[in-house]
Amino acid sequence: MLDVALLMANASQLKAVLEQGPEFKYFLTVIILIAASLFFQVLAGALFVNMARKNLNDVANQRKLDIMNNVATGLVFLTVIINIFITAFGVQKTGLYPKHHASVSQAEISVKPQITHRRLHRVWVYTYICDL
């Protein structure tokens, strides 16, 4: 499950970097690091699937499976190191905040908070728990 979480995190980071566009200072660096991380994760996953299909009790397969296991472990280690660098270079913003266009003035933009039933329920539950 951790592999799936890391794969999803990398996909989300890739989306955020692509949304930022080339004006992001480390755009190309982060794109290359994320692509390498995704590639190594898929390669390690393919090795794991291939290892699972082989019979470990067969003596002829043991040496090959040992090598595949060592390569897969190295790929996982390399993926962790790459993701540390991805985090260090960082993804600063996502598509949550729309870009302001010059044609729209600040006076034309009005934000009105909307209280929904779900939000009201969360506030009530939080208040009830705090009062306990």
C-alpha positions in Angstrom: 0.0 0.0 0.0 2.9 2.4 0.6 4.0 2.0 -3.0 0.6 3.0 -4.2 0.6 6.0 -1.8 4.0 7.1 -3.1 2.9 6.6 -6.7 -0.2 8.8 -6.1 1.9 11.4 -4.3 4.3 11.6 -7.3 1.4 11.9 -9.7 -0.1 14.7 -7.6 3.3 16.5 -7.5 3.6 16.1 -11.2 0.2 17.7 -11.7 1.1 20.6 -9.4 4.4 21.3 -11.2 2.7 21.1 -14.6 0.0 23.6 -13.3 2.8 26.0 -12.2 4.3 25.9 -15.7 7.8 26.8 -16.8 7.9 30.0 -14.6 8.6 27.7 -11.6 12.3 28.1 -10.8 13.0 24.3 -10.6 10.5 23.2 -13.2 12.7 21.0 -15.4 14.6 19.6 -12.4 11.4 18.5 -10.5 9.9 17.1 -13.7 12.9 14.9 -14.3 13.1 13.8 -10.7 9.4 12.9 -10.6 9.6 11.1 -13.9 12.7 9.1 -12.7 10.8 8.3 -9.4 7.8 7.1 -11.3 9.9 5.0 -13.7 11.8 3.3 -10.9 8.6 2.6 -9.0 7.1 0.9 -12.0 10.3 -1.0 -12.6 10.5 -2.2 -9.0 6.8 -3.2 -9.2 7.4 -5.2 -12.3 10.3 -7.0 -10.5 8.2 -7.7 -7.5 5.4 -9.2 -9.7 8.0 -11.3 -11.7 9.6 -12.5 -8.4 6.2 -13.6 -7.1 5.5 -15.7 -10.1 8.7 -17.7 -9.7 9.0 -20.8 -7.4 11.5 -20.0 -4.6 11.7 -23.7 -3.6 13.2 -24.5 -7.0 17.0 -24.4 -6.6 17.5 -23.2 -10.2 15.5 -20.1 -9.5 17.0 -19.1 -6.2 20.1 -17.3 -7.6 18.0 -15.4 -10.1 15.4 -14.4 -7.5 18.2 -13.3 -5.1 19.6 -10.9 -7.8 16.1 -9.6 -8.7 15.4 -9.0 -5.0 18.7 -7.1 -4.6 17.9 -5.0 -7.7 14.4 -4.3 -6.5 15.7 -3.2 -3.1 18.2 -0.9 -4.7 15.4 0.6 -6.9 13.3 1.2 -3.8 16.2 2.9 -2.0 17.0 5.0 -5.1 13.3 6.0 -5.3 13.4 7.2 -1.6 16.5 9.3 -2.2 14.9 10.8 -5.4 11.7 11.7 -3.4 13.8 13.4 -0.7 15.2 15.7 -3.5 11.7 16.2 -4.9 10.6 17.4 -1.5 13.7 19.6 -1.1 13.0 21.4 -4.4 9.3 21.5 -3.5 6.1 22.2 -5.2 4.9 25.5 -4.0 1.3 25.9 -5.2 -1.4 23.8 -6.7 -4.5 24.6 -8.8 -6.5 25.5 -5.6 -5.9 29.2 -6.2 -6.9 30.6 -9.5 -4.6 33.1 -11.2 -5.7 36.7 -11.2 -6.1 38.2 -14.7 -5.4 41.8 -15.4 -8.9 42.3 -16.9 -10.6 41.5 -13.6 -10.2 44.1 -10.8 -10.2 43.3 -7.2 -13.5 45.1 -6.7 -15.2 42.7 -9.1 -14.1 39.7 -7.1 -16.3 39.0 -4.1 -16.0 36.0 -1.9 -19.1 35.0 0.0 -18.7 32.2 2.5 -21.4 29.6 2.1 -22.3 27.5 5.1 -23.5 24.1 4.1 -25.3 21.5 6.1 -22.1 19.4 6.1 -20.0 22.2 7.4 -22.6 23.1 10.1 -22.6 19.4 11.2 -18.8 19.4 11.5 -18.9 22.5 13.7 -21.6 21.0 15.9 -19.7 17.7 16.3 -16.5 19.6 17.1 -18.3 21.7 19.7 -20.0 18.7 21.2 -16.6 16.8 21.5 -14.9 19.8 23.1 -17.7 20.2 25.6 -17.2 16.6 26.8 
